[in-house]
């Protein structure tokens, strides 16, 4: 599954960067977010519950932020599993002042 798109945010680029840099704020926006544990700089363990109808799973994700070019570019990568399932995810965010 792939999600792509562009969003325009009515805020200074520095304010948007500060929000995206704060993993606690970003994690709180994720549907099903349950917990976040700091393992080391730019490395976290996140627990997220997802489900459709009666089918539910709790994923434990190993999340890193391998690239940052403040305040314009950031990548995040995650890998996790739940009983009978696995997930790999990546995010590439590019900020441009408009």
C-alpha positions in Angstrom: 0.0 0.0 0.0 1.3 3.4 -0.8 0.1 6.9 0.2 1.5 10.0 -1.5 0.4 13.6 -1.7 1.2 17.2 -0.9 -0.2 19.2 2.0 -0.1 23.0 2.4 0.1 24.1 6.0 -0.5 27.7 7.0 2.5 28.0 9.3 6.2 28.9 9.0 8.5 26.1 7.9 10.4 26.2 11.2 7.2 25.6 13.2 6.2 22.6 10.9 9.7 21.2 11.2 9.6 21.5 15.0 6.4 19.6 15.1 7.7 16.8 12.8 10.9 16.6 14.8 9.0 15.9 18.0 8.2 12.2 17.7 5.8 12.4 20.7 3.6 14.9 18.8 3.7 12.9 15.6 3.0 9.6 17.3 0.0 11.1 19.1 -1.5 11.8 15.6 -1.3 8.1 14.5 -4.5 6.2 14.7 -4.2 3.4 17.3 -1.1 4.8 18.9 -0.5 3.2 22.3 3.1 3.8 23.4 6.5 5.1 22.5 9.8 4.2 24.1 13.1 6.0 23.3 15.8 3.4 22.6 18.5 5.9 21.6 18.9 9.1 19.5 16.7 8.7 16.4 15.6 5.2 17.4 12.3 4.3 19.1 9.9 1.4 19.9 6.3 2.2 19.1 3.2 0.1 19.8 0.2 0.7 17.6 -3.1 -1.1 17.5 -5.0 -1.4 14.2 -8.1 -3.2 13.2 -10.9 -3.6 10.8 -14.2 -4.8 12.3 -13.5 -7.7 14.6 -10.0 -8.3 13.3 -7.5 -6.4 15.4 -3.7 -6.6 15.8 -1.2 -4.8 18.0 2.1 -4.1 16.2 5.4 -3.4 17.9 7.5 -1.3 15.6 11.2 -0.5 15.5 11.3 3.1 14.2 14.3 5.1 13.1 14.9 8.5 11.5 17.9 7.9 9.3 18.0 11.2 7.4 17.5 14.8 8.3 18.3 18.0 6.6 16.8 20.7 8.8 14.4 22.3 8.0 13.6 20.7 4.6 13.9 16.9 4.5 13.3 14.0 6.9 12.9 10.3 6.5 11.5 7.7 8.9 11.6 4.0 8.6 9.8 1.3 10.6 9.6 -2.4 10.8 7.3 -4.4 13.0 5.2 -7.4 13.6 2.1 -8.7 15.3 1.0 -12.3 15.6 0.7 -13.6 12.0 1.5 -10.3 10.4 4.5 -8.0 9.6 4.8 -4.5 8.3 7.6 -2.3 6.8 7.0 1.4 6.5 8.9 4.4 5.3 8.1 8.1 5.2 9.9 10.8 3.2 8.9 14.4 4.1 10.1 17.4 2.2 9.2 20.9 3.4 9.1 23.9 1.2 8.2 27.4 2.2 5.3 28.8 0.1 
